[in-house]
Amino acid sequence: MTDGVDFSRYKRIKASRQGRVLTLALSNPALMNAVDGEMHRELSSIFLDAADDRDSDIVILTGEGSAFSAGGDLNWMKRSFEAGDKGPDAAEAKRIVFSLLDLEKPIIAKVRGPAVGLGATIALMCDVIFASDNARFADPHVRAGIVAGDGGAIIWPQLVGYARAKEYLMTGDAVSAAEAERIGLVNHVVADAELDARVDAFAAKLAGGAIQAIKYSKVSVNIGLKQLAHTILDTSIGYEMLTFTTEDHKEAVNAFLEKRKPAFTGR
């Protein structure tokens, strides 16, 4: 008899266990684990289920294959504005952030390849971040004509300071793994061939420790982040929803899909 959560209902997130360690892998490999509507919905509940899973004490969050997540699926965005929708569900977006920050179990990010947009946000909001030397991090919402509203405005300044955070969020420029480690965006960068073993060893170290003390130390540190999220997120998501309706957003999506440079007009 098990008290573990049945994760089989998830289609865009694959769950597996090794001992008391639960691994969650974002799974949309044909699009480098880009976030579409189905994955967005699943992300809004997966961390709640991970919290309820009595068969695990530690969580590893990663991406299937050679990427963590390429960010929002622009084809999904195009279908949304063509259907007259206002972009991703704001309530789902808030649940993703708050359920991740509320998760008491230590969560380790294992990042290969791109961690972009919302992919970067959820990786950077994990407790300890291990990155392959081929990883790169970016929050290019502005390049899609939208506000970095789904958590980037919360976590980037806390990790790298306000000046660097504003530079990266206003340009959407990518940060290499080596630079991410240098400026404190991630904890550890290791050779890609060593990434799995390093993460497994760290997860085992935590799992073998005084888990109650470890969990509540994490919870105590996250209090400040949760206060910031409650202060910032409604406004930042509101601005993001607003920009999903702009002509610049539509132009950015169409230009990307048509493989041309966007011509922004400020509308």
C-alpha positions in Angstrom: 0.0 0.0 0.0 1.4 3.4 -0.9 0.5 6.9 0.2 2.1 8.4 -3.0 0.2 10.6 -5.4 -0.8 9.0 -8.7 0.9 11.3 -11.3 -0.4 9.3 -14.3 -3.0 11.9 -15.2 -0.2 14.4 -16.2 0.6 14.4 -19.9 3.2 17.2 -20.1 5.0 16.4 -16.8 6.5 13.0 -16.2 7.0 11.8 -12.7 9.3 9.1 -11.4 10.7 8.1 -8.0 14.0 6.7 -6.7 13.8 6.1 -3.0 12.4 9.2 -1.3 13.3 11.4 -4.3 10.6 12.4 -6.8 11.7 13.6 -10.2 9.4 15.8 -12.3 10.3 16.2 -16.0 8.7 18.8 -18.2 7.7 16.9 -21.3 7.0 18.5 -24.7 10.3 17.3 -26.3 9.2 18.1 -29.9 9.3 21.8 -28.9 12.1 21.7 -26.4 9.6 21.4 -23.6 7.9 24.7 -24.5 4.9 25.6 -22.3 1.6 25.2 -24.1 -1.9 25.4 -22.6 -1.8 21.8 -21.3 1.6 22.2 -19.6 0.5 25.6 -18.1 -2.5 23.9 -16.5 -0.4 21.0 -15.2 2.2 23.3 -13.8 -0.5 25.0 -11.8 -1.3 21.8 -9.9 1.9 19.7 -10.0 3.6 21.3 -7.0 0.4 20.9 -4.9 0.4 17.2 -5.8 4.2 17.0 -5.0 3.5 18.5 -1.6 0.8 15.8 -0.9 3.0 12.9 -2.1 3.8 11.0 1.1 6.3 8.8 -0.8 8.8 11.5 -1.3 10.8 14.0 0.7 12.9 15.6 -2.1 11.9 16.9 -5.5 14.0 17.2 -8.6 12.6 19.4 -11.4 14.1 19.0 -14.9 13.2 18.8 -18.6 12.9 15.8 -20.8 15.8 15.4 -23.3 18.3 18.1 -24.1 16.3 21.2 -22.9 14.8 22.4 -19.6 12.1 24.5 -21.3 12.2 26.8 -24.3 9.5 29.1 -22.7 6.0 29.8 -24.0 4.9 28.0 -27.1 4.4 30.8 -29.6 2.0 28.7 -31.7 -0.2 28.5 -28.6 0.0 32.2 -28.2 -0.9 32.8 -31.9 -3.9 30.5 -31.6 -4.9 32.4 -28.5 -4.9 35.9 -30.0 -6.5 34.7 -33.2 -9.3 33.2 -31.1 -9.7 36.5 -29.2 -8.3 35.2 -25.9 -6.3 37.4 -23.6 -3.4 35.0 -23.1 -2.6 32.4 -20.4 -5.0 32.1 -17.5 -3.9 34.6 -14.8 -5.1 32.4 -12.0 -3.1 29.5 -13.3 0.0 31.7 -13.5 -0.4 32.8 -9.9 -0.9 29.2 -8.7 2.3 28.1 -10.4 4.4 30.6 -8.5 2.7 30.3 -5.2 2.5 26.5 -5.2 6.2 26.3 -6.0 7.1 28.7 -3.2 4.7 27.0 -0.8 6.2 23.5 -1.4 8.0 22.6 1.8 10.0 19.8 0.3 13.4 20.9 -1.0 13.3 21.2 -4.8 16.4 21.0 -6.9 16.5 22.3 -10.5 18.5 20.2 -13.0 18.9 22.3 -16.1 20.2 21.3 -19.5 20.0 23.5 -22.5 17.6 26.5 -22.6 15.6 27.6 -19.5 13.6 30.4 -21.0 10.7 32.6 -19.9 8.5 30.7 -17.5 11.0 27.9 -17.8 13.6 30.2 -16.3 11.3 31.4 -13.6 10.4 28.0 -12.3 14.0 26.8 -12.5 15.3 29.9 -10.6 12.6 29.6 -8.0 13.8 26.2 -7.0 15.9 25.9 -3.9 19.2 24.8 -5.4 20.0 25.0 -9.1 22.4 22.7 -10.9 23.1 23.6 -14.5 24.9 21.8 -17.3 27.7 23.7 -19.0 25.4 23.8 -22.1 22.6 25.6 -20.2 21.5 29.1 -20.8 18.9 31.3 -19.0 16.8 34.0 -20.4 13.5 35.8 -19.8 12.7 37.2 -23.2 9.1 38.2 -22.6 9.8 41.6 -24.0 11.0 40.1 -27.3 7.5 38.6 -27.6 6.0 42.0 -26.9 4.8 41.1 -23.4 5.7 42.0 -19.8 8.0 39.6 -17.8 5.0 39.2 -15.4 4.9 35.5 -14.5 7.6 35.6 -11.8 10.8 36.9 -13.5 10.3 40.3 -11.9 10.3 38.6 -8.5 13.2 36.1 -8.7 15.8 37.7 -10.9 16.4 40.8 -8.7 16.7 38.6 -5.6 19.5 36.5 -7.3 21.5 39.0 -9.3 20.5 42.4 -7.9 18.2 45.0 -9.4 20.6 46.5 -12.0 21.4 43.3 -13.6 17.9 42.0 -13.4 16.5 45.1 -15.1 19.1 44.8 -17.9 18.2 41.1 -18.6 14.4 41.6 -18.3 14.3 44.7 -20.5 16.5 43.2 -23.2 15.6 39.5 -23.0 19.3 38.7 -23.5 20.4 35.2 -22.6 22.9 34.3 -19.8 25.3 31.5 -20.4 25.8 28.8 -17.7 29.3 30.1 -16.8 28.0 33.7 -16.5 24.9 32.5 -14.6 27.2 30.9 -12.0 29.5 33.9 -11.8 26.7 36.4 -11.1 24.9 34.1 -8.6 21.9 33.2 -10.8 22.6 29.5 -10.2 24.4 27.4 -7.6 26.5 25.0 -9.6 27.6 24.5 -13.2 29.0 21.1 -14.1 30.0 19.2 -17.2 26.9 17.8 -18.9 28.0 14.2 -18.5 28.3 14.7 -14.7 25.0 16.6 -14.2 22.8 13.6 -13.4 25.3 12.1 -10.9 25.9 15.5 -9.2 22.1 16.1 -8.8 21.5 12.6 -7.6 24.3 12.8 -5.0 23.0 16.2 -3.7 19.4 14.8 -3.5 20.6 11.8 -1.6 22.6 14.0 0.8 19.4 15.9 1.6 17.3 12.8 1.8 19.7 11.3 4.3 19.7 14.4 6.5 17.3 15.6 9.2 14.5 16.1 6.8 12.2 18.1 9.1 14.9 20.5 10.0 15.9 20.8 6.3 12.3 21.4 5.2 11.5 24.0 7.8 14.8 25.8 7.1 13.8 26.1 3.5 10.3 27.3 4.5 11.8 30.0 6.7 14.0 31.3 4.0 11.1 31.3 1.5 9.0 33.6 3.7 10.6 36.7 2.2 10.2 35.4 -1.3 6.5 34.7 -0.7 6.0 38.2 0.8 7.5 39.6 -2.4 5.4 37.4 -4.6 2.2 38.5 -2.8 3.3 42.2 -3.3 4.4 42.0 -6.9 2.6 39.2 -8.8 -0.9 40.6 -9.1 0.5 43.8 -10.7 3.1 42.1 -12.9 0.6 39.5 -14.2 -1.9 42.3 -14.8 0.6 44.2 -16.9 1.4 40.9 -18.8 -2.2 40.2 -19.5 -2.5 43.8 -20.8 0.4 43.4 -23.2 -1.0 40.1 -24.6 -3.7 42.3 -26.3 -1.2 44.6 -28.0 -0.3 44.8 -31.7 3.4 44.5 -30.7 2.8 41.1 -29.2 1.0 39.9 -32.3 3.8 41.3 -34.5 6.5 39.6 -32.3 4.8 36.2 -32.5 4.1 36.4 -36.3 7.7 37.6 -37.0 9.2 34.7 -35.0 7.0 32.1 -36.8 7.8 33.7 -40.2 11.5 33.9 -39.3 11.9 37.6 -39.8 12.7 40.6 -37.6 9.7 42.2 -35.9 8.7 45.8 -36.6 7.4 47.1 -33.3 5.2 50.2 -33.3 4.6 50.7 -29.6 0.9 49.8 -30.0 
